[in-house]
Amino acid sequence: MKILITPHPFLKKTVKPVTSWTPKLQKQLEQMIVLLKQSHDPQGMGLAATQVGIDKRFFITLDKENIQVFINPKIIKTSTKMLSDKYKNNKKHPLEGCLSIPKFWGFVDRPYSVTLSYVKGPTLDMVTQTFNGLDAISIQHERDHLDGILFTDHILKQGGTIYKETKKGLIPLNS
């Protein structure tokens, strides 16, 4: 299993719902967890099934050493407060990156808070949870992957700047 890199066409695919917890799904999740934990430069915060060529609606996130699995996630509510509201006069807003778009970064103005319903674990229990700040960014970023949307799509649509990481630092590409 490896991470697909743009412009791989699978990264633009909308994937199918998971209908059952199978040994194959368990194995795919285990492989994705290993892959995500091994990702450095940058350190990955999440990994969607589409990023490894799997045609299913799930992703994982990593917070320190804690892995969380999100199956068939649906954003059911978003805050009216946007990241740009929080970082209005602060140039230190968080930049998004992506393991499938290495060395590129940018600010995506997303809702500051999202409520997500998703299936959790082999018992397929439905859970509803609210995420804020960096967690909300990660959830929205990974959820977008399941519909073939990349963070750079948002930046271009919002008229933002995409930065390329170089040895001399970040340089703007489209400002």
Backbone as a chain_set.jsonl record, in Angstrom:
{"seq": "MKILITPHPFLKKTVKPVTSWTPKLQKQLEQMIVLLKQSHDPQGMGLAATQVGIDKRFFITLDKENIQVFINPKIIKTSTKMLSDKYKNNKKHPLEGCLSIPKFWGFVDRPYSVTLSYVKGPTLDMVTQTFNGLDAISIQHERDHLDGILFTDHILKQGGTIYKETKKGLIPLNS", "coords": {"N": [[0.856, -1.177, 0.0], [0.532, 2.196, -0.861], [0.815, 5.782, -0.72], [-1.081, 7.725, -2.877], [-0.117, 10.167, -5.247], [-0.775, 13.477, -6.409], [-0.88, 14.102, -9.887], [-2.714, 11.871, -9.696], [-5.521, 10.18, -10.95], [-7.39, 8.857, -9.295], [-7.56, 10.273, -6.965], [-9.426, 12.212, -7.399], [-11.842, 11.034, -7.286], [-15.191, 10.215, -6.26], [-16.087, 8.211, -3.625], [-17.491, 4.959, -2.641], [-19.977, 4.021, -0.145], [-19.163, 2.26, 2.913], [-20.372, -0.923, 3.56], [-20.24, -3.094, 5.243], [-18.317, -4.475, 7.958], [-15.456, -5.993, 7.204], [-12.958, -8.645, 7.022], [-11.133, -7.811, 5.09], [-11.479, -4.99, 5.088], [-10.612, -4.474, 7.711], [-7.913, -5.222, 7.478], [-7.044, -3.346, 5.549], [-7.396, -0.969, 7.01], [-5.524, -1.395, 9.078], [-3.134, -1.401, 7.591], [-3.215, 1.223, 6.596], [-3.002, 2.664, 8.974], [-0.385, 2.028, 9.799], [1.003, 3.171, 7.641], [0.273, 5.901, 7.905], [1.356, 6.502, 10.433], [4.009, 6.238, 9.817], [4.488, 8.345, 8.165], [6.382, 11.128, 7.478], [7.699, 14.418, 7.176], [5.814, 15.817, 5.346], [4.596, 15.303, 8.747], [1.868, 13.245, 8.888], [-1.563, 13.973, 9.568], [-3.884, 12.75, 9.015], [-5.487, 10.257, 6.94], [-7.108, 9.349, 4.057], [-9.195, 6.851, 2.536], [-9.26, 7.086, -0.264], [-6.771, 8.147, -0.801], [-5.07, 6.046, -0.839], [-5.977, 4.5, -2.825], [-8.371, 3.102, -2.353], [-11.715, 2.32, -2.844], [-13.762, 3.279, -0.972], [-15.743, 4.832, 1.645], [-14.093, 5.999, 4.026], [-11.885, 7.238, 6.57], [-8.886, 7.873, 8.474], [-7.603, 9.403, 11.447], [-4.808, 10.854, 13.156], [-3.781, 11.65, 16.301], [-1.314, 12.593, 18.205], [-0.467, 9.619, 19.454], [-2.886, 8.459, 19.116], [-5.225, 6.844, 17.19], [-8.044, 7.449, 15.205], [-10.94, 6.146, 13.711], [-13.064, 6.767, 11.002], [-15.969, 5.986, 9.523], [-18.039, 6.121, 6.7], [-18.52, 8.981, 6.969], [-20.461, 11.911, 7.704], [-20.919, 15.312, 7.434], [-22.896, 17.051, 9.515], [-23.469, 19.449, 10.608], [-22.24, 22.765, 10.546], [-20.258, 25.406, 11.876], [-21.07, 28.927, 11.929], [-19.012, 30.553, 12.373], [-15.937, 31.118, 10.946], [-12.623, 29.954, 10.065], [-11.156, 32.16, 9.26], [-12.363, 34.151, 10.723], [-11.47, 33.611, 13.276], [-8.735, 33.952, 12.979], [-8.405, 36.566, 12.135], [-6.748, 38.958, 12.442], [-4.304, 37.821, 12.534], [-1.449, 36.554, 11.292], [-0.573, 34.043, 11.648], [-2.171, 31.883, 10.95], [-3.367, 28.512, 10.579], [-1.789, 26.454, 8.172], [-2.756, 24.263, 5.605], [-1.674, 21.074, 4.523], [-0.898, 18.187, 2.532], [-0.551, 14.689, 2.31], [-0.78, 13.618, -0.196], [-0.145, 15.666, -1.833], [2.654, 16.555, -1.768], [4.857, 18.916, -0.199], [3.438, 21.235, -0.704], [1.424, 23.923, 0.459], [-1.201, 25.754, 2.134], [-3.711, 28.187, 3.128], [-6.934, 27.321, 3.978], [-10.102, 28.567, 4.147], [-12.217, 27.45, 6.329], [-15.173, 26.195, 8.065], [-15.009, 26.821, 11.572], [-15.886, 24.976, 13.373], [-17.263, 21.702, 13.288], [-19.9, 19.312, 13.145], [-20.022, 15.901, 13.108], [-21.409, 12.918, 11.853], [-20.839, 9.489, 12.047], [-19.804, 6.099, 11.413], [-18.45, 3.947, 13.785], [-15.845, 1.767, 14.295], [-15.753, -1.923, 14.478], [-18.257, -2.712, 15.441], [-19.997, -1.152, 14.18], [-21.374, 1.044, 15.203], [-23.289, 4.022, 15.238], [-22.115, 7.284, 15.587], [-22.128, 10.608, 16.843], [-20.289, 13.527, 16.768], [-18.664, 16.548, 17.771], [-16.231, 18.686, 16.417], [-13.551, 20.99, 16.799], [-11.504, 23.787, 15.758], [-8.155, 22.855, 14.984], [-8.696, 20.106, 14.878], [-11.174, 20.109, 13.581], [-10.398, 21.136, 11.121], [-8.772, 19.045, 10.152], [-10.651, 16.926, 10.043], [-12.496, 17.924, 8.125], [-10.807, 18.19, 5.923], [-9.978, 15.5, 5.425], [-12.469, 14.313, 5.008], [-13.285, 15.666, 2.71], [-11.599, 14.439, 0.83], [-12.931, 12.055, 0.294], [-14.828, 12.757, -1.491], [-13.399, 13.453, -3.665], [-12.187, 15.935, -3.496], [-9.614, 18.249, -3.189], [-7.418, 20.046, -0.958], [-6.191, 22.126, -2.266], [-8.01, 22.713, -4.26], [-9.98, 24.106, -2.857], [-8.485, 26.355, -2.034], [-7.867, 27.62, -4.478], [-10.477, 28.16, -5.382], [-11.275, 29.941, -3.402], [-9.64, 32.029, -3.9], [-7.185, 32.128, -2.689], [-3.712, 31.702, -1.617], [-1.328, 29.406, -2.788], [1.409, 27.747, -1.472], [4.773, 26.743, -2.099], [6.972, 24.495, -0.662], [10.326, 25.063, -0.053], [13.934, 24.828, 0.225], [14.608, 27.297, 1.109], [12.388, 28.138, 2.419], [8.819, 28.857, 2.463], [7.418, 29.598, -0.654], [5.253, 31.728, -2.458], [3.016, 30.621, -4.992], [0.899, 31.459, -6.602], [0.129, 34.092, -6.1]], "CA": [[0.0, 0.0, 0.0], [1.286, 3.449, -0.891], [0.018, 7.001, -0.851], [-1.158, 8.252, -4.238], [0.316, 11.562, -5.372], [-1.39, 14.183, -7.532], [-2.275, 14.205, -10.346], [-3.352, 10.562, -9.854], [-6.958, 10.406, -11.157], [-8.212, 8.291, -8.223], [-7.709, 11.3, -5.93], [-10.576, 13.054, -7.754], [-13.004, 10.132, -7.309], [-16.13, 10.1, -5.15], [-16.055, 6.778, -3.32], [-18.721, 4.281, -2.225], [-20.104, 3.759, 1.295], [-18.823, 0.963, 3.496], [-21.632, -1.588, 3.915], [-20.015, -4.06, 6.321], [-16.944, -4.578, 8.468], [-14.943, -7.263, 6.698], [-11.524, -8.827, 7.273], [-10.402, -6.976, 4.13], [-11.509, -3.63, 5.608], [-9.738, -4.462, 8.882], [-6.523, -5.258, 6.996], [-6.775, -2.055, 4.924], [-7.239, 0.004, 8.093], [-4.243, -1.658, 9.741], [-2.082, -0.939, 6.686], [-3.275, 2.684, 6.563], [-2.483, 3.162, 10.249], [1.078, 1.923, 9.717], [1.436, 4.163, 6.659], [0.11, 7.235, 8.475], [2.331, 6.664, 11.519], [5.352, 6.329, 9.213], [4.612, 9.531, 7.313], [7.156, 12.244, 8.022], [8.083, 15.383, 6.148], [5.347, 16.236, 6.664], [3.906, 14.345, 9.606], [0.461, 13.201, 8.503], [-2.59, 14.035, 10.617], [-4.995, 11.908, 8.589], [-5.325, 9.555, 5.672], [-8.389, 8.889, 3.523], [-9.126, 5.646, 1.701], [-8.945, 7.459, -1.651], [-5.344, 8.456, -0.918], [-4.341, 4.792, -1.044], [-6.632, 3.789, -3.921], [-9.486, 2.27, -1.893], [-12.995, 2.901, -3.257], [-14.684, 3.202, 0.166], [-15.882, 6.075, 2.4], [-13.562, 6.022, 5.377], [-10.564, 7.822, 6.769], [-8.355, 7.785, 9.824], [-6.832, 10.558, 11.901], [-3.786, 10.555, 14.156], [-3.528, 12.723, 17.258], [-0.222, 12.005, 18.983], [-0.453, 8.195, 19.088], [-4.267, 7.983, 19.075], [-5.843, 6.724, 15.871], [-9.501, 7.398, 15.209], [-11.46, 5.648, 12.44], [-14.327, 7.389, 10.618], [-16.557, 5.247, 8.406], [-19.22, 6.784, 6.141], [-18.721, 10.238, 7.698], [-21.318, 12.955, 7.136], [-20.93, 16.557, 8.192], [-24.312, 17.356, 9.697], [-23.606, 20.841, 11.033], [-21.017, 23.562, 10.558], [-20.406, 26.695, 12.563], [-21.016, 30.11, 11.078], [-17.671, 31.097, 12.603], [-14.957, 30.541, 10.036], [-11.227, 30.073, 10.517], [-10.713, 33.534, 9.017], [-12.854, 34.952, 11.841], [-10.58, 33.348, 14.421], [-7.38, 34.428, 12.67], [-8.614, 37.809, 11.393], [-5.577, 39.842, 12.484], [-3.168, 36.984, 12.906], [-0.86, 35.916, 10.108], [-0.145, 32.696, 12.017], [-3.247, 30.93, 10.754], [-2.843, 27.196, 10.197], [-1.719, 26.094, 6.757], [-3.011, 22.85, 5.324], [-0.831, 20.337, 3.598], [-1.514, 16.901, 2.212], [0.408, 13.651, 1.945], [-0.919, 13.367, -1.636], [0.361, 16.849, -2.536], [3.803, 16.881, -0.916], [5.609, 20.179, -0.297], [2.553, 22.358, -1.009], [0.705, 24.359, 1.65], [-2.063, 26.914, 1.939], [-4.788, 28.424, 4.085], [-8.295, 27.089, 3.504], [-11.057, 29.143, 5.077], [-13.224, 26.431, 6.608], [-15.865, 26.412, 9.335], [-14.178, 26.588, 12.745], [-16.44, 23.837, 14.101], [-18.142, 20.822, 12.514], [-20.472, 18.139, 13.808], [-19.895, 14.791, 12.175], [-21.951, 11.605, 12.219], [-20.037, 8.466, 11.384], [-19.807, 4.756, 11.979], [-17.199, 3.759, 14.521], [-15.394, 0.436, 14.664], [-16.358, -3.161, 13.951], [-19.658, -2.858, 15.857], [-20.74, -0.272, 13.265], [-22.208, 1.972, 15.968], [-23.338, 5.385, 14.723], [-21.653, 8.245, 16.578], [-22.139, 12.009, 16.449], [-19.26, 14.204, 17.55], [-18.32, 17.886, 17.305], [-14.793, 18.954, 16.375], [-13.235, 22.413, 16.705], [-10.123, 24.188, 15.486], [-7.315, 21.989, 14.149], [-9.398, 18.836, 14.662], [-12.198, 20.358, 12.559], [-9.688, 21.26, 9.841], [-8.368, 17.694, 9.747], [-11.86, 16.166, 9.691], [-13.028, 18.432, 6.85], [-9.815, 17.876, 4.888], [-10.067, 14.072, 5.086], [-13.821, 14.078, 4.479], [-13.256, 16.147, 1.32], [-10.951, 13.43, -0.021], [-13.893, 11.02, -0.078], [-15.583, 13.286, -2.631], [-12.457, 13.855, -4.705], [-11.854, 17.356, -3.346], [-8.304, 18.477, -2.579], [-7.354, 21.345, -0.282], [-5.807, 23.132, -3.261], [-9.246, 23.109, -4.952], [-10.593, 25.148, -2.021], [-7.647, 27.564, -2.064], [-8.066, 28.275, -5.769], [-11.858, 28.654, -5.41], [-11.355, 31.064, -2.473], [-8.716, 33.081, -4.311], [-6.061, 32.142, -1.755], [-2.358, 31.483, -2.118], [-0.696, 28.106, -2.598], [2.848, 27.91, -1.237], [5.648, 25.587, -2.326], [8.037, 24.38, 0.33], [11.669, 24.968, -0.607], [14.972, 24.899, 1.255], [14.628, 28.666, 1.599], [11.113, 28.419, 3.069], [7.638, 28.791, 1.617], [7.307, 30.637, -1.672], [3.907, 31.738, -3.059], [2.996, 30.234, -6.402], [-0.199, 32.027, -7.391], [-0.389, 35.323, -5.482]], "C": [[0.894, 1.23, 0.0], [0.331, 4.619, -1.083], [0.087, 7.488, -2.289], [-0.815, 9.739, -4.219], [-0.383, 12.192, -6.574], [-0.402, 14.197, -8.694], [-2.973, 12.858, -10.532], [-4.873, 10.742, -9.926], [-7.842, 9.861, -10.027], [-8.462, 9.313, -7.113], [-8.899, 12.226, -6.196], [-11.887, 12.255, -7.776], [-13.876, 10.305, -6.068], [-16.31, 8.616, -4.881], [-17.364, 6.287, -2.713], [-18.766, 4.065, -0.712], [-19.604, 2.366, 1.683], [-20.139, 0.337, 3.941], [-21.472, -2.624, 5.017], [-18.545, -4.042, 6.728], [-16.437, -5.96, 8.078], [-13.476, -7.426, 7.1], [-10.667, -7.978, 6.321], [-10.347, -5.515, 4.606], [-10.575, -3.502, 6.817], [-8.274, -4.416, 8.456], [-6.138, -3.918, 6.351], [-6.552, -0.973, 5.982], [-5.889, -0.161, 8.798], [-3.074, -1.16, 8.891], [-2.043, 0.593, 6.622], [-2.717, 3.292, 7.847], [-0.957, 3.128, 10.253], [1.617, 3.003, 8.789], [1.364, 5.579, 7.229], [1.146, 7.481, 9.577], [3.757, 6.801, 10.985], [5.552, 7.603, 8.402], [5.321, 10.66, 8.072], [7.527, 13.141, 6.859], [7.053, 15.458, 5.026], [4.796, 15.061, 7.466], [2.44, 14.368, 9.233], [-0.458, 13.246, 9.706], [-3.773, 13.137, 10.285], [-4.692, 11.265, 7.254], [-6.69, 9.004, 5.262], [-8.172, 7.691, 2.614], [-8.736, 5.979, 0.258], [-7.452, 7.704, -1.844], [-4.486, 7.21, -1.092], [-5.064, 3.901, -2.058], [-7.77, 2.869, -3.516], [-10.802, 3.003, -2.172], [-14.056, 2.746, -2.158], [-14.627, 4.504, 0.965], [-15.401, 5.899, 3.839], [-12.221, 6.739, 5.387], [-10.161, 7.626, 8.219], [-7.655, 9.098, 10.157], [-5.885, 10.108, 13.005], [-3.571, 11.798, 15.003], [-2.555, 12.149, 18.277], [-0.126, 10.539, 18.58], [-1.861, 7.621, 18.959], [-4.819, 8.01, 17.658], [-7.355, 6.695, 16.054], [-9.95, 7.019, 13.797], [-12.845, 6.256, 12.212], [-14.857, 6.676, 9.37], [-17.862, 5.931, 8.005], [-19.528, 8.109, 6.849], [-19.601, 11.22, 6.934], [-21.22, 14.177, 8.032], [-22.382, 16.979, 8.286], [-24.545, 18.789, 10.16], [-22.24, 21.513, 10.977], [-21.286, 24.87, 11.285], [-20.468, 27.819, 11.539], [-19.662, 30.792, 11.239], [-16.685, 30.345, 11.703], [-13.553, 30.693, 10.62], [-10.723, 31.493, 10.338], [-11.23, 34.483, 10.096], [-11.921, 34.813, 13.045], [-9.207, 33.977, 14.202], [-7.396, 35.747, 11.91], [-7.362, 38.686, 11.324], [-4.304, 39.093, 12.835], [-2.658, 36.259, 11.67], [-0.426, 34.475, 10.396], [-1.279, 31.688, 11.91], [-2.67, 29.597, 10.286], [-2.877, 26.998, 8.686], [-2.001, 24.609, 6.621], [-1.964, 22.334, 4.358], [-1.504, 19.005, 3.359], [-0.442, 15.91, 1.806], [0.351, 13.325, 0.452], [-0.467, 14.552, -2.492], [1.589, 17.338, -1.754], [4.439, 18.227, -1.263], [4.762, 21.375, -0.728], [1.675, 22.637, 0.2], [-0.215, 25.518, 1.303], [-3.135, 27.004, 3.008], [-6.124, 28.206, 3.402], [-9.228, 27.664, 4.561], [-12.223, 28.172, 5.223], [-14.019, 26.832, 7.851], [-14.957, 26.028, 10.509], [-14.607, 25.33, 13.503], [-17.341, 23.027, 13.176], [-18.664, 19.707, 13.413], [-20.564, 17.051, 12.753], [-20.651, 13.588, 12.717], [-21.16, 10.589, 11.405], [-20.207, 7.138, 12.091], [-18.43, 4.537, 12.585], [-16.97, 2.277, 14.784], [-16.203, -0.726, 14.133], [-17.822, -3.362, 14.358], [-20.595, -2.025, 14.987], [-21.749, 0.614, 14.005], [-22.13, 3.357, 15.346], [-23.003, 6.342, 15.863], [-21.825, 9.642, 15.99], [-21.177, 12.74, 17.368], [-18.973, 15.566, 16.926], [-16.815, 18.082, 17.441], [-14.584, 20.453, 16.164], [-11.782, 22.619, 16.307], [-9.379, 23.243, 14.575], [-7.967, 20.64, 13.881], [-10.456, 18.991, 13.576], [-11.562, 20.495, 11.178], [-9.355, 19.874, 9.303], [-9.563, 16.869, 9.287], [-12.399, 16.611, 8.33], [-12.102, 18.087, 5.69], [-9.961, 16.415, 4.448], [-11.426, 13.728, 4.485], [-13.911, 14.538, 3.023], [-12.644, 15.112, 0.373], [-11.953, 12.393, -0.521], [-14.812, 11.449, -1.218], [-14.662, 13.821, -3.721], [-12.07, 15.321, -4.657], [-10.527, 17.481, -2.609], [-8.272, 19.863, -1.94], [-6.965, 22.45, -1.248], [-7.016, 23.587, -4.088], [-9.918, 24.243, -4.187], [-9.803, 26.454, -2.112], [-7.873, 28.326, -3.365], [-9.459, 28.886, -5.864], [-12.015, 29.901, -4.53], [-10.419, 32.216, -2.836], [-7.521, 33.222, -3.383], [-4.735, 31.856, -2.433], [-1.904, 30.066, -1.797], [0.804, 28.361, -2.49], [3.572, 26.608, -1.529], [6.744, 25.634, -1.288], [9.374, 24.203, -0.383], [12.677, 25.002, 0.54], [15.046, 26.293, 1.865], [13.346, 29.063, 2.318], [9.961, 28.289, 2.095], [7.632, 29.936, 0.617], [5.909, 30.573, -2.291], [3.983, 31.416, -4.544], [1.976, 31.027, -7.22], [-0.711, 33.332, -6.809], [-0.29, 36.511, -6.401]], "O": [[1.871, 1.31, 0.744], [-0.799, 4.459, -1.544], [1.17, 7.647, -2.852], [-1.178, 10.466, -3.294], [-0.566, 11.555, -7.611], [0.805, 14.298, -8.474], [-3.766, 12.72, -11.463], [-5.456, 11.389, -9.056], [-8.947, 10.366, -9.827], [-9.462, 9.225, -6.402], [-9.329, 12.949, -5.298], [-12.915, 12.754, -8.233], [-13.37, 10.514, -4.966], [-16.644, 7.849, -5.785], [-18.225, 7.076, -2.324], [-17.724, 3.939, -0.069], [-19.624, 1.431, 0.882], [-20.936, 0.983, 4.621], [-22.452, -2.999, 5.661], [-17.664, -3.653, 5.961], [-16.935, -6.973, 8.569], [-12.825, -6.451, 7.475], [-9.605, -7.488, 6.706], [-9.296, -4.879, 4.535], [-9.832, -2.527, 6.926], [-7.486, -3.654, 9.015], [-5.038, -3.413, 6.577], [-5.634, -0.161, 5.866], [-5.202, 0.821, 9.076], [-2.132, -0.565, 9.415], [-0.966, 1.189, 6.596], [-2.038, 4.317, 7.809], [-0.313, 4.093, 10.666], [2.59, 3.679, 9.124], [2.294, 6.366, 7.055], [1.743, 8.556, 9.637], [4.611, 7.409, 11.63], [6.674, 7.906, 7.995], [4.902, 11.073, 9.153], [7.654, 12.695, 5.718], [7.383, 15.19, 3.871], [4.563, 13.976, 6.933], [1.822, 15.432, 9.261], [-0.176, 12.639, 10.739], [-4.571, 12.801, 11.16], [-3.776, 11.667, 6.536], [-7.339, 8.286, 6.023], [-7.114, 7.534, 2.005], [-7.975, 5.242, -0.369], [-6.926, 7.491, -2.936], [-3.312, 7.304, -1.452], [-4.8, 2.702, -2.142], [-8.105, 1.945, -4.257], [-10.975, 4.159, -1.784], [-15.113, 2.156, -2.384], [-13.609, 5.195, 0.97], [-16.198, 5.679, 4.75], [-11.527, 6.834, 4.375], [-10.973, 7.265, 9.07], [-7.18, 9.808, 9.272], [-6.13, 9.117, 13.693], [-3.222, 12.862, 14.492], [-2.927, 11.321, 19.109], [0.266, 10.248, 17.45], [-2.018, 6.424, 18.718], [-4.873, 9.057, 17.013], [-7.877, 6.013, 16.936], [-9.404, 7.514, 12.811], [-13.688, 6.26, 13.109], [-14.26, 6.759, 8.297], [-18.683, 6.276, 8.855], [-20.659, 8.336, 7.279], [-19.513, 11.352, 5.713], [-21.415, 14.088, 9.244], [-23.03, 17.235, 7.272], [-25.669, 19.289, 10.115], [-21.22, 20.912, 11.314], [-22.411, 25.369, 11.299], [-19.979, 27.678, 10.419], [-19.217, 31.519, 10.351], [-16.618, 29.116, 11.706], [-13.334, 31.466, 11.553], [-9.951, 31.988, 11.159], [-10.607, 35.511, 10.361], [-11.63, 35.789, 13.736], [-8.593, 34.479, 15.144], [-6.49, 36.016, 11.122], [-6.967, 39.108, 10.237], [-3.353, 39.665, 13.365], [-3.367, 35.444, 11.08], [0.033, 33.77, 9.498], [-1.343, 30.741, 12.694], [-1.606, 29.559, 9.668], [-3.857, 27.327, 8.017], [-1.539, 23.8, 7.426], [-1.45, 23.057, 3.506], [-2.562, 18.726, 3.923], [0.468, 16.244, 1.048], [1.321, 12.814, -0.106], [-0.412, 14.458, -3.718], [1.558, 18.411, -1.151], [4.544, 18.619, -2.425], [5.308, 22.42, -1.079], [1.232, 21.714, 0.883], [-0.023, 26.186, 0.288], [-3.429, 26.031, 3.702], [-6.419, 28.822, 2.378], [-9.154, 27.291, 5.732], [-13.095, 28.086, 4.358], [-13.593, 27.706, 8.606], [-14.231, 25.036, 10.446], [-13.801, 24.7, 14.187], [-18.09, 23.59, 12.378], [-17.971, 19.227, 14.311], [-21.105, 17.25, 11.665], [-20.549, 13.269, 13.901], [-20.856, 10.807, 10.232], [-20.692, 7.07, 13.22], [-17.401, 4.881, 12.002], [-17.793, 1.613, 15.413], [-17.201, -0.546, 13.435], [-18.55, -4.1, 13.694], [-21.816, -2.17, 15.046], [-22.835, 0.895, 13.497], [-21.052, 3.818, 14.97], [-23.54, 6.225, 16.964], [-21.684, 9.836, 14.782], [-21.235, 12.596, 18.589], [-19.03, 15.723, 15.706], [-16.208, 17.697, 18.44], [-15.343, 21.101, 15.444], [-10.941, 21.74, 16.495], [-9.884, 22.861, 13.519], [-7.818, 20.084, 12.793], [-10.619, 18.102, 12.74], [-12.118, 20.028, 10.184], [-9.623, 19.567, 8.142], [-9.497, 16.193, 8.261], [-12.72, 15.777, 7.483], [-12.562, 17.734, 4.605], [-10.055, 16.124, 3.255], [-11.508, 12.932, 3.55], [-14.542, 13.875, 2.199], [-13.116, 14.932, -0.749], [-11.83, 11.907, -1.645], [-15.486, 10.622, -1.833], [-15.101, 14.56, -4.602], [-11.667, 15.891, -5.672], [-10.338, 16.896, -1.542], [-9.022, 20.752, -2.344], [-7.37, 23.599, -1.066], [-7.044, 24.722, -4.564], [-10.372, 25.22, -4.783], [-10.386, 27.529, -2.25], [-8.051, 29.544, -3.35], [-9.616, 29.999, -6.365], [-12.784, 30.805, -4.857], [-10.405, 33.25, -2.168], [-6.915, 34.29, -3.292], [-4.647, 31.777, -3.659], [-2.074, 29.586, -0.676], [1.39, 29.085, -3.294], [3.069, 25.52, -1.252], [7.366, 26.671, -1.061], [9.534, 23.307, -1.212], [12.299, 25.188, 1.697], [15.493, 26.457, 3.001], [13.221, 30.198, 2.778], [10.101, 27.686, 1.031], [7.817, 31.096, 0.984], [5.427, 29.487, -2.614], [4.88, 31.869, -5.254], [2.18, 31.242, -8.415], [-1.881, 33.661, -7.001], [-0.683, 37.615, -6.027]]}, "num_chains": 1, "name": "protein.A"}
